[in-house]
């Protein structure tokens, strides 16, 4: 991996963590809320799962359910 790619990945993850840390509703935030917020930063399922302390499969299911709920 090139140095610039690594720095870009670190920057993306750091930005997401900072946004969550300073979000006024962090204490009320559900895992599903966190998934949606982190997805906006372009993180993949495994990265989101690592940050939220859950599994990649759980994030995949949440993503699917959120998509279905958005359609209704």
C-alpha positions in Angstrom: 0.0 0.0 0.0 1.3 3.4 -0.9 1.9 6.0 1.8 -0.7 8.4 0.5 -3.3 5.7 0.4 -2.6 4.8 4.0 -2.8 8.4 5.0 -6.1 8.8 3.2 -7.6 5.8 5.0 -6.4 7.0 8.4 -7.7 10.5 7.7 -11.1 9.1 6.7 -11.4 7.0 9.8 -10.2 9.7 12.1 -12.8 12.2 10.6 -15.6 9.7 11.3 -14.5 9.1 14.9 -14.2 12.8 15.6 -17.7 13.3 14.2 -19.1 10.6 16.4 -17.3 11.9 19.4 -18.6 15.4 19.1 -22.1 14.5 18.1 -24.5 15.9 20.7 -26.7 12.7 20.5 -23.8 10.2 20.9 -25.2 8.9 24.2 -28.6 8.3 22.6 -27.1 6.9 19.4 -28.1 3.4 18.5 -25.8 1.1 16.6 -28.0 1.6 13.6 -27.6 5.4 13.9 -23.8 4.9 14.1 -23.9 2.7 11.0 -25.7 5.4 9.0 -23.3 8.2 10.2 -20.2 6.2 9.5 -21.4 5.1 6.1 -21.6 8.8 5.1 -17.9 9.0 5.7 -17.3 6.2 3.1 -16.3 3.5 5.6 -16.9 -0.1 4.5 -18.8 -2.7 6.6 -15.7 -4.1 8.3 -14.4 -0.6 9.3 -17.9 0.3 10.7 -18.1 -2.9 12.6 -14.7 -2.4 14.1 -15.6 1.1 15.3 -19.0 0.1 16.7 -17.7 -3.1 18.3 -19.9 -5.5 16.3 -19.5 -7.9 13.4 -19.4 -7.1 9.7 -22.5 -9.3 9.2 -24.5 -7.3 11.7 -23.6 -4.1 9.8 -24.7 -5.8 6.5 -28.0 -6.7 8.1 -28.5 -3.1 9.4 -27.6 -1.6 6.1 -30.2 -3.8 4.4 -32.9 -3.0 7.0 -32.2 0.7 6.8 -32.5 0.6 3.0 -35.9 -1.2 3.3 -37.2 1.2 5.9 -36.1 4.1 3.8 -38.3 2.8 0.9 -41.4 2.5 3.1 
